[in-house]
Amino acid sequence: MGIQTWTFIIVGLTFALYIGIAIWSRASSTKEFYVAGGGVSPLANGLATAADWMSAASFLGMAGIIAFSGYDGSVYLMGWTGGYVLLALLLAPYLRKFGKFTVPDFIGDRYYSNLARTVAVVAALFVSFTYVAGQMRGVGVVFSRFLDVEVNTGVYIGMAVVLFYAFLGGMKGITYTQVAQYCVLIFAFMVPAIFISLMATGNPIPQLGMGSAGSDGVYLLDKLDGLMTDLGFTAYTDGTKSTTDIFFITAALMLGTAGLPHVIIRFFTVPKVKDARKSAGYALLFIAILYTTAPAIAVFARTNLMETVQDTPYKEIPDWFTKWEETGLIAWTDKNGDGKIQYLPGSAVEGKKPMFSEARGAVGQRLITNASATRNELYVDRDITVLANPEIAGLPNWIIALVAAGGLAAALSTAAGLLLVISTSISHDLIKKQFAPNISDKRELLIARVSSLFAVVVAGYFGINPPGFVASVVALAFGLAASSFFPAIVMGIFSKRMNREGAITGMIAGLAITSYYIARFKLGWIGNPETSTETHWWFGISPEGFGTVGMLVNFVIAIVISRFTAPPPAEVQEIVENIRIPSGAGDAVQH
């Protein structure tokens, strides 16, 4: 059977499974909608957390960025993995003991202020919408290739599916759907990696295959370094980013992780604090399987791409190339007129992506109207690396379709969690906690579902008009989370002296300066475009890493303001003291 037939079968079966679970586990109360009733087992919660965590950025974007950035891409591995450990060990158990299942709820009660709650709601919406844009972009990329539809149409299909089970089941439906989605995405990620590792090095373990020698006796990484330097690229195992920028990006990703509202809420779906710790351990194990495999897939993909396309006449190019070309995610422009593909350093096009004319070129290629002046003739969207890799390697069609299903599972699982955060922030933290405290449970549930609909529409817009590649868009969300939530959460747990004035001012300052920097240097919305380039970055720090600066600004301002204003009430200080004492500690002392 062809790729499209296999895709319809496998994607159709997985979607039927997700929708069936959503119907079976539909929520009938706000507790089930927000935290799945608090009765999920640690193992199931660990699987769901891993699926929630491993978004389209992990499944599609991370390997793509590592494939094209080499050493520089390691910041995503270090930042996201280290960040989860930080969240699981440093923050999650304390937040779980505090008993508030949303970040704005924790901040509002800890800082005894509805203004603090409102600022946290705005920050949660800011972070979640930025993050969900990357997921919708990932859905569009998958559908555009394997269902032969436009990227925008793919986004619309994804919006409809995720709305269905988020709207119906809330956290209860999302949790059990994500258990299934983890199984699908990890199987889809590992099967082609194992096949390609065997083909390239004879070693079935991708993590070891990446560092092994091929049939020609040359180590794979040495071979890739040679391929790249011969063509004028920087060696794959060398970096181009400064150590400062790498540090700040890694820190922003780590600290932003600790403030991600859709991950934190996962620790409230289990019955006890002890179960939250167990589920964090399970999730780390499940996450590590994918994260240790991603660099291997990146190496295999970059090597296969360069060996397959370099100096190949367009007339002899494999079918996978022309299929992706129709989606606009791969493009070739014959700049020297020899009919062969020349993959060299530099951007092949002016701007972020190619623009095509209706006409065809001399050898049948799609003609680019915005070709750049560089010698590079090939444009490759980084987000297709994982999806195209099995096709480039010539794997069976069912594996190619399986990867498509895995990509959709990764994107939709995280999108659902984020949509729940958005709807919860509006219905629980804004409406119930501030404007209508006496609202009925049924009415609050209705508002949460309507908020989900609103969130899907906005997320779809950003999925159609994203500010960059999946992983880089998501990195911006982590920076925003680091600059707004992380200091308020950490000081709320570990500092009895931190008061509402300090926390509110710090959050506003951190979020404002980070948003300004992203708007200016990433989106080009502010300032002169000529001064919005890399050469004008402050301290040489990229927009993806500036969240660390915003976090430091947040900390400094919060601490200074809190020292010049009144301390928190005695009862709040007592709460802070108690949440750091392990359950049962008092009994142990008495005995």
N, C-alpha and C positions, 0 to 999 in steps of 0.2 A: 504493500500500500504506500501511497505517497505521503509526504510530510504533512500536508494539510489534512488529509483524512485521519492520520494518526493524531494530529493535534485536536481535531474536533472530538475524537473518541476520548482521549485522555483528559483534555480540559473539560469536556462535557461531564465525564464521570466524576471528576474532582469537584466541579461546581455543584453537581447534584448532591454530592456528599455534604458539602458545606451548607447548602440550603436546607437539606434534610435535618441536619443537626440543629440549625437555627429554629426550625419549626418545632422540633422535639424539645428544645431547651428554652422556649420563649419565656420572657420575663413577665411576671404578673404583679410585681411590686417594685418600688424604687430600690429596695435593698438588693433584689435580684438584678435589676437593671444596672446599678452602680458597681456592686461588688460581688455579683453572682451568689448572693445569699450568705457569703462568708463560709461556704462549706466545701470548697474545692480541695482535693487531696494534694499533698506536697509534690508528688510525682507529676500529676496532671498540670498543676500550676507551674512546675518547672518547664514542662514542654510548652505550655502556652506562653510563658515569659520568654523563652528562647525564640518562639515564632514572632512574638511581639517585637522583640529586640532586633531580630535579623530581618530587616526591611529590604526593600528593593535596593537600598544603598549597599547593604551587605551582600545580597545575592547577585545583583547586576553591577552596581557601581563600583564596589571596592576592588574586585579583581580587575575591572577595566582601568581604574586609576593606577593600580599597581603595574598593570601590563604596560601602560603608556608612560608612567612616571618612574618606574623602577624603584630605586632606593627611596626616593622622595615619598612614594606612596605608602611607605611603612608607617607613617604617622597615623593612618587610619586604623591599622592593626593595633598599634600600641595604645592609641587614644581610646578607642572603643572597648577594647578588652580590659585595659586598666581601669577605665571608667566604670565598667560593670562591677568589678571587684570592689572598687571604692563605694559604690552604691550599696552593694549587698552587705558589706561588712561594717561600714561607717554610719550609714543613714537609715536603711530600710527597717531594721529591728526597732529603732527608737521611734520612727514615725508610726510603725505598726502599734507600738505600745501606747503612743499618744492617742490613738483611736480615731484619727481623722483621715478619711479615705481620699481626700483630694488635697493637693498642695495649697490652693487658696484657702481651704478650710483650716488647714494647719496654721498657715500664716495669719489668717484672720483671728483665730482663737489665741494663738501664742502671743501675738502682738496686740491683743485686746482692742482691735480696731477694724471697723468696716472699710475704712479707707485703705488699710493694708491689704484687706481681702480683695478690694476692687483692683488695686495695683497688681496683685498676684493673678487675678482673673485676666486682666489685659495681657500680662506677660505670658500666661498659659496659652491664650488664644494666638498671640504673636508667634510663639514657638511652634505650636501645633499646626497652624496653617502653613508655616514655612516648611515644616517637616513633611506634612501630608502632600505638598506639591511634588516632592521627589517621588512619593509612592505612585501618584497618579501618572506622572511622567513615565515611570517604569511600566505601569500597566499599558499605557499607550504604545510604548516601544515593542512590547511583546505581541500585542494584538496586531500592530501594523504589519509585522512580518509574517506571522503564522496564520492569521485569518485573512490576509490580503485586504486589509482595510487601511484607511488613513489613520495616522497617529491620533488625531482628534476623535475619530469614531471609536478607537480603542479606549480612550479615556471615558467616553460616554458609557460604554458597555461596563467598564470597571466601576463607574459611579453607581450604576443600577444594581450591580451584584452586591457591592459592599453596603449600600444603603439598605438593601433587603434584610440582611441578617443583623446589621447593627440596629436598625429601626425596630425589628421584631424582638430580638433576644437580649439586647443590651449586653452587659458584661457577662451574663450567664451564657448567652448564645455565642458571644465572641470567644469566651474561654474554651469551650469544647470544640468550636470550629478551629481555633488556633492549634489545638492538640493535633487535629487531623492535618492542618496545614504544615506543621513542623515535620511530620512524617513524610509528607509529599515533597517539601522543599529540600530536606536533607538527602533523601533518596535521589532526587533529581540532580542535586549538586555533586554527589559522590560518584554516581555510576559513570558519567562521562569522564570524570577526573581519573578514575581507576583505569578505564579503557585506554585513555590517552597516555597515561603514565606507562602502562604496559607496552603500548606501541612505540613510545619514544625511547624508553630505557630498559624495558623488560622487568621493571619493578612495579608490583601492583599497588604499592602504597605511595600515593601522590607526594606526600611530604618528604619521603626519601627519594622518590624518583626525580624531584626537582634538583637534588644535589648529586645525582648519579650520572654515569657516562652512558652515552648512546651506543649504537652498534658500531660506530666509527671510532670508539674509544675516547672521544672528546667529552668532557663534562658539559652538561647542558648549559649551565650558567656561563661557562667559558665560551661556548659556541655562540650564545646570545650576545655576550659582550663583543665578540668578534664581528658578528653580523652588523651590530649597531655602529661600532666605531668605523668599520669599513665604509659605511654609508654617510658618515659625518655626524651621527648622533653621539651624545654622551654615553659612555659605557653604562649598561643596565644596572650594574652593582655600584655605580658612583652616583652621587646626588648633585643637584644643581641649586637646591635651596640652601640658604644660610642655616647654620646651627640654631641661631636665634629664632628664625621663623619656624623651624621644625619643632623646637621646644614649645613655642607659643601655640601652635596648632595642636600638638599632642595634648597640652594642658587644657586647651579649650574643649577638645573632644572628651577628655576624661572628666573634667569638672562639669561640663554640660550634661554628660550622661547622668551624673548624680542628681541633676535637677529636672530630668525628663519626666513630666507628669504621667505619661501613659505607661511608663515602666514602674514608677513608684506605686501606682494604684494596684498593681499586681499583688503586692504583699498584703493586701487587705482582703483578698478572696479566699484565704485559708483560715481555719478556725482559730489557731493560736500563734503567738509570737515564735514559739519553737518551730512550728510548721513553716513560718516565713523564712527562717534561717535554712531549713532543709530544702525548700523549693529554690532558694537562691543558689545553693550548692548544686542541685540537679541542673538548673538552668545554665550555670557556668560550664558544666560538663558538655551539655548539648550544644552550647554556643561554640565551644572550643573545637568541636568536630569541623564546623564550617570555617572558622577563622584560621585554623592551621592549614586548611586545604586551599584557601583563596590564593596565597602567593604561588603555589604550584600551578594552579590553573592560569594565573597571569603569565608565568614563564612559558608554559606550553602554548598559550594563545599567541603571545608576541612572536615566539619562534616560528610557529606554523604560519602566521600571517606573512611574515617577512620572507620566508622560504617559498610561499605559494605565489605571492603577487609580484615580487620584485623582478623587473625586466620581463614580465610575462606579456606577450601580445594580448591586447584586449579581446581579439577574436578567439583566443584559446582559453579565456578565463573561465573557471568553473561556474556552474549554474548558481551556486550559493551567492556569488558576487553580484550577479545581475538581479537576483531576487531582492537582496538587501538594497541594491541601487534604486529599485522602484520605490522603496520606502523613504528615500532621501537621507538615509543614515550612513550610506557609503557613496562616495562620488569620485569620479576620475575626470580630469581635464588634461588633454594631450598638449602640453605646453611646448614640447620640442618637435611635435609632428612626426614622431617615429612609430606611433601606434602601440607603444609599450608603456606599461605602468612604471613610473619612477617614484618610489617611496623614499623621500629625503627629508631632512630637517626643515622646519618652517611650516606655516599654515598654508594649506592648499587654496583656501578661500578667504575673502575679506569678510569679517564679521564672525558670528558664532556658528553659522551653518550655511550650506550651499543653497543657492537659488537657481532654479532651473528654467530653461526656455522650453517651449513646446516642440521645437525642432530636435532632430537627432544628429549626432556627429557623423563623420565619414565612416567610422567602423561600428556605428549603431549605439554609441554611448549617449547618455543623457548630457546635454550641454549645460555647463555652468555659466551663469551670467555674472557672477561675482568672484571670478578667479583672482587670486592674489598674484603679486609679482615674484613670489619665491619660485624656486625650481621644483618644489614638491608638487606632485600631481595628484596625490591620493588624500582624500578626506575620509576619516573613519571616526564615527561617533563612539566614544569610549563605552557607552552603555550597552553596546551590542556584543562586547567581548565574550561574555559567558554564553550568550545565546548563539552566537555564530561559531564558537569554538568547535562544537561537535560536527557541524557541517564542514568546516575547514579541514578537520581531521578525517572526514569521510566515514563517520560512525553511522550505524543503522538509523533509519528514519524514526523508529519508535523512541530512540534515545533523544533525538532532536526535539520531538514533541514533548517528551517527559520534562526536558529542561524548560520548555515554555510553560508547562503547568507549574513547575517549581518557582519560576519567576513571578507568576501571577499569585501563587500562594504567599510568597514573601511580601509582595507589595500590598496585597489585600489584607493580610493579617495585621500589619502595622497600621495601615490606613484605618481599619476598623477601630483599633485601640485609640488612635488619635481622634477620630470622630467622636468616640465616647467621651474623651477628655473635654472636647469642645462643648458637647451637649451638656455634660455635667457642670462645667464651669458656668454655663448660662442658666440652666434650670435650678441647680442646687446652690451654687455659690453667689449667684447674682440675684435671681428671683426670690428663692425661698429664704435665703439668709439675710437679705437686705430690703427687698421691696414688698414681699408678701409672706411673712413668717408663718401665717396661719393657713397657708395653702394646703389642700388635701393631698394625700399620697397619690391618688388617681390623677389629679390635676397636674401635679409635679411631673409624673411619668409622661403625660401628654406633652408638656412643654419640652421635656428632654428629647422626645421623639421628633417634635417639630424642629428643635434645634439641630438634630442630626441631619434633617433635610437641608436646612440652611447651610450647614457645614459642608455637605457633599457638593452643593452648587459652587461654593467658593473654592473648595479644593479642586474641583474640576476645572475651574477657570485657571488656577495656577498650574495645573497639570498641562493645560494646553499652551500656556504662556510662561514656561519656567525660566528662571534667571540663569540656568546653567545645567551641567550634567547632574545626574541623580545624586551621586555621592557629595559633590561640592555644594549642592542646594541643601542637603541634609546637614552638612558641616556648619552651614550658617545657622541652622536651627540650634545646634549644640552650642554655638557661640552665644546665641541669645539666651539660652537656658543658663549657661555658666555665668553670664554677666548679671542676670536678674535673680534666679532662684537660689543658686548654690550658697552664696553668703548668708542669705536670710534663713535657709534651712540649717546650715551648720551652726550659725550663732544662736539660732532658736533652740537648738538641742544642747549646745555646750557652753553657752554664756548666759548666766542668770541676769547679767547687767544689761544685755541688749534690750532696748526698748522700742516702742512703735515708731517714734520719731526717727531713730537711726535706721531702722529696717526699711521704712517707707522711702526715706530720702536716698538711701543706698541703692534700692531697687530701681528707682526712677533714674538716678544718675547712670548706673551701670547699663541699663537697657537703652537709655537715650544715646549715650556716646557710641555704643556698639551699633545701634541702628543707623546712626548718622554715618559711621565709617563704612558700613555695608552699602548704604544707599549711595554714597559717594564713589567708593572704589570698586564695588562689585556691580551695582546696577546702573551707575552713571546718572542717577536722578538729581544729584546735587552738585553744584560747582561747575567749573569749566572742564569739559571733557579732556582738554589737553593736559590738565593737572590731575586727572583721575586715573593715571596709569601707574604701573608697578614702580616706576622710578620715584614717584611721589609718596609712596607708602610711608606712614609714620614709623620711625625706628626700623624700617625694613620688614614690617610685620604685615602679612597678607590678611585680607578680610576674613578668611577662614580661621585665622589665629587670633583675631583682635578681641574675641570674647574673653580671653585671658586678661587683657588690659582692662576691659569693662568690669570684670570680676574684681580686680585689684582696686579699681576706683570705687566700686560698690563697698568693698570691705573698709577702705580707708574712711570714706565719708560716713558710713554707718557707725563705725567705732568712735569717730570724733564727735559726731552729733549726739550719740548716746551718752557720752561723757559730760556733755554740757546741758543735758536735759534730765528730767526726773527719772529715777529707776522704775522698773515695772512694779506693779502691785505685788504684795507679799504672796498672794495665792498663785500668781503666775510663776514667781520664782520657785515656789514649792513644787509646782507641776514640773518645771524644768529639772529640779533636783530628783524627782521621783522617776521620770522616764529613763534616767540613766542607771537605775538600780535594777538588776535582773529579777525576773519574777521568782518568788520563793526565797529571796535572799534574807528577808526578815525571819522566816521560819528557821532557816539554817543557823542564824545567829542565836535564836532562842534555845535551840537544842544544843 
